Amino acid sequence: MVNAELFAVTGTCTGCVAASDRKAVFIVLLDPNLNEVAALLLEPNSSQAHFNNARLAAGDNTLYLAFNDEFFGGSHHLRAYDLNLNPLWASFQNLAFVESPVQLFLQSGELRLCAQEWTANSNIGTRLIRWNASTGALL
């Protein structure tokens, strides 16, 4: 729930981009009767493998979307949108690991992303990454 009037859903779309092996992420805003209010599809460009592992947080009339592109070691994308899905800011971080977003949440003006770290085929742990929720600056 975003507020008393809106629900937000995010996920991975596997059949909505040009090539069949590519993935995109989406946000859909719904009213209490589950009618679509707004929708946004984010597709990778030609140099990215695909977008995956979408996570969503809401606060202060802002939606925050985190996802990775599993390219060059799993770069993180973090984006903020107003409740009409207009972009407010975007942040991109390549932290040199293949990382899958697990949870995104707001705490004390910070946007926090918990991510699993992977090297080759073994999970080596988790990482907590913090951003300024107003600007998208990495903390």
N, C-alpha and C positions, 0 to 999 in steps of 0.2 A: 504494500500500500504506500502510495506517495502522500496522499492526504485523504480526507473524507470523500473526495469526488473522483479520485484517479487511482488506478492500479497501473503498475509498470511491469512489463515482462521483457526479458532479454534472453538471447540464446544464439545458437549457431544454426545457420541455414546452409544446407548442403546442395540444394538444387536451384539456387537463384543467382548464380554467376555464370559467366560465359563458358568456362571450362568445367567439365564434370568432376574433376578431382580437386577443385578449389572450394573453399568455404568462406562464408561471410558471417558477420554478426549483425543482430538487429535489436531494436528497441520498439516496443509497441505500447502506447498508452491507451487504456480502456476506461470507460465510465463504469459506474456500479452495475449496470446492466450488461457489461462486457461488450459494449459497442466500441469500435475503434475510434479514438479521438485523434491520434497522430501515430505515424510510423516512420522509422528511419532504418535504412539498410546501409551498412558500411562494407564495401567490397575492397579486397586487396588490389594493389596495382600490379602491373605485369612483372615486377621484380620480387614480389612477395609470394610466398607459398600459399598461405591462407590465413584467415583470421579465425581464432578459436577461443574457447574458454571464457566466454563473456560473463562478467560479474557486474552487478548493479547495486548502487547505494543511492538513497534519496535524503535530502535535507534542505531546509531553507529555500524551498521552491526551485531546487536544482537537482538534476539527475546526474549521477556520476557513473560512467561506464569504463570498466577496465577489461582489456583483452590482450592476448599475445598474438604474434604473427608467425611464431615458430620459424623465424628466418634469422640468420646470423646468430644463432644461439638462443633465440626466443626473446625477442624484444617486447617490452611492455608498452602498450598504448593506454593512455588514460585521458578521458574526455569529459567535459562538463557541458550540460545542456539545460536550457530553461524548460518550462513545462509545455512549450510548443515544439520542443526538440530543435530549437535554434542553438547553434554552437556558441558557447561562452569562452572556453579555452581548451587547448589540447596540450598534452605532455607526452613525450616519447623518451623511453630510456632503454638502452641496450646494456644490460648488466652482466653480459658475458657468460651467462648460464642459460640452459633451456629451462624456462620457468613457466609454470602453469598457474594462473590466478585461481585461488581457492575461495577467498572471501574478501570483500571490499566493505569497509564501514567507516563512519564518521566518528571522531572522538576529539573533543576539545579544539575544534577548528582545524583539525588535521584529517586528511583522508588517508586511511591505512589499508594497505593491500597485503594480505598474507598469501604467499606463493610457494609452491613446491619447486625445489631446485633439482635438476636432473643433469647428470653427465653420462654420456653414452647410454647404457641401459640400466643404470643404477640410480636410485633416488638417494641423494646425499643430504637431504634435510629440507628445512623450510626457511623462508626469509620474510621479514616484516619490512615493508617499504612505506615511507611516509611522505605525503605531499601536503602543501598548503592548500586547503580546500577552496580558497578564494582565487588563487593565482595559478595553481598547478605546478608551482616550484617544488623541486625535490628537496626534502629536508634531511 
